[in-house]
Amino acid sequence: MKLELAASQLAELGHVTRLGVYRILVKAGSGGQPVSSLQEQLQVPGSTLSHHINKLVQVGLVKQVREGRVLRCFAQFDKLDRLIDFLLEECCSQQSD
C-alpha cells in the first residue's frame, strides 16, 4: 500500500460522522446496512450522510449496491485489512533486543 492511500483512508476515517458510519458497517458485517438505517442511527440529514459515504467510497473503504429502491452500504474488509497491515508492517522493527 502506498503512503498516500493510507493517509487518505485515515483522513476520511478521522471525521466523527464517517467514523460512525464505518463502525456501523463493520458491526453489520457482510450484510451491510441500508443508507436509511445509517441515517436513522446517526441522526444526520440525508444529504450530509450521502456526502460522508461518498468520501468513504472514494478511498475504497465502503461499497454501495442498489437493491431495487434500497441503497445498501458495505464495509470493504479487504481494504481495512490492508490498511491495518500497512500500519503494522514494520511494528517493532527498530526495537533493540
N, C-alpha and C positions, 0 to 999 in steps of 0.2 A: 504494500500500500504506500502511496506517495504521501509525504508530509502534508501537502496542500489539501488532499482529500480528507485526511484525518482531521485537520484543522477546521475545514468546512463542516464536517459532520459534528464535531464537538461544539462549534459555534452555534449551529442550529439547535442542538440539544441544550445549549446554555440559556435558552429563553424559558421562562416559567410555563407558559401555555404549551409550547412544543414539547417540553419535557413531560408535562402532564399527559398530553396526547400519547406520547411514546410509551409511557409507563402503562397506560390503559391498554394499549395494543399488545405490549409484552405480556400483561396479565391474561389477555384474551387468547393468547396462543395462536395456533394455526387457523382458528375460526375467524379471526379478525373481529372488527366492530363496524357497524353501520355508522356513517357520519352523524346521523340523527342521535344515536346513542352517545357518541362522543360529545356532541353539543349539549345534550341533557346532563351528562355527568360533569362537564366542565363549566356549564352555565356561561357560555360566551356566544355572542351573535354569530349567525351562520357565515357571514362574510369574513369575519375575523378568523373563525375556525378554518375556513377554506384557505385563507392566506397562510396560516401556520402549517396546515397539512401540505400545501404546495411546497413550502420551504423544505419539509422533510422528504417529500418525493424527489425534489431536485437533487438532493445529496444521496439519494438511494436508500434511505433508511425506512421508507414507507412505500407501499404499492397500493394503488386504488384499483378496484374492479367494480364495474357496473353490473348489477344483477337485477335486471328489469328496471324498476324505479328506485332501487336502493343502491347507493354508492357505499361500498364496503372498503375499509382500510385494513391493511395487514402490515405488521412489523416485518421487516426483512432481516430475519435472524442471521442469515449468512453474512450480511453486511455488518451487523452488530458484532458477530464473532470475529470478523476481520479487523474491526476497529479495536476490539479488546486485545486481540493477538498483537496488533501493532503497538499498543501501549505497553504490553508486557514482554515484547520480543527480546529486549535487552535487559530485562529485570536482573538486577544484582550483578551485571557483567563486570562492573568495576569494583566490586566488593573484594577486599583482600581477605584471605583466609586467616 
